[in-house]
């Protein structure tokens, strides 16, 4: 997510179960990787489809995102980023 996030930054997110509004295009989310449920991703919502959510990284040349793994299921979204604290 460069340049928004840098190594060492602290990310504060609101858990999904506490979100009262739907995800929207452009939201930054924390999600479980579709490849490894123990690995977390921080990506931007590009589109919301009936079949899932399309995520994209801000660093498009190096990011592993929906261009590689396709749409993710809504249950993979853990929450929406509320604040980024730079170190």
C-alpha distance (Angstrom), angle and dihedral (degrees) to the residues before:
residue distance angle dihedral
X1 . . .
X2 3.78 . .
X3 2.99 127.2 .
X4 3.84 92.5 27.7
X5 3.83 94.5 47.5
X6 3.76 126.4 36.4
X7 3.79 130.8 -173.3
X8 3.80 108.9 -77.1
X9 3.81 96.7 23.6
X10 3.80 116.6 137.3
X11 3.81 116.2 -128.6
X12 3.80 121.1 -157.3
X13 3.78 116.0 -165.6
X14 3.78 137.0 179.3
X15 3.81 110.8 -123.3
X16 3.78 114.0 -114.8
X17 3.79 94.8 -118.1
X18 3.80 88.6 62.7
X19 3.80 95.6 48.7
X20 3.78 110.1 106.0
X21 3.78 97.0 -176.2
X22 3.78 127.3 60.5
X23 3.75 121.6 -102.4
X24 3.76 112.6 -90.5
X25 3.78 135.6 -154.5
X26 3.81 109.2 -83.5
X27 3.82 96.2 25.6
X28 3.80 114.9 136.2
X29 3.80 110.3 -131.5
X30 3.79 140.6 -174.7
X31 3.80 110.3 -132.4
X32 3.78 140.1 169.2
X33 3.77 114.6 -107.1
X34 3.81 113.2 -107.8
X35 3.83 86.8 -138.0
X36 3.81 98.6 49.9
X37 3.82 121.6 15.3
X38 3.82 90.8 -155.7
X39 3.83 92.0 59.4
X40 3.80 117.6 82.7
X41 3.79 125.8 -149.1
X42 3.79 129.3 -158.3
X43 3.79 109.1 -155.4
X44 3.78 141.7 148.0
X45 3.81 121.4 -107.0
X46 3.78 107.3 -114.4
X47 3.81 99.6 174.7
X48 3.78 138.5 -9.1
X49 3.79 113.7 -139.1
X50 3.80 132.8 -179.6
X51 3.81 88.8 -110.3
X52 3.80 97.9 47.3
X53 3.77 147.2 -55.3
X54 3.79 125.7 -62.6
X55 3.81 113.5 -141.4
X56 3.79 127.6 -167.7
X57 3.78 133.1 -175.8
X58 3.80 121.5 -129.7
X59 3.82 90.5 -128.4
X60 3.80 93.9 64.6
X61 3.80 96.1 179.3
X62 3.82 95.1 57.1
X63 3.79 103.8 23.1
X64 3.80 123.5 112.7
X65 3.79 102.6 -147.5
X66 3.81 143.1 128.2
X67 3.79 90.0 -44.6
X68 3.82 84.6 70.1
X69 3.82 105.6 29.2
X70 3.81 102.3 24.9
X71 3.79 126.0 -137.2
X72 3.78 118.9 -12.4
X73 3.78 126.1 -140.9
X74 3.82 116.9 -104.6
X75 3.81 89.9 -119.3
X76 3.83 88.9 64.9
X77 3.83 89.3 66.4
X78 3.80 109.3 94.6
X79 3.79 98.1 -179.0
X80 3.78 150.9 -47.4
X81 3.82 121.0 -83.8
X82 3.80 111.1 -114.3
X83 3.77 101.1 175.3
X84 3.79 142.0 9.0
X85 3.79 118.1 -154.9
X86 3.80 113.0 -160.7
X87 3.79 117.9 -143.3
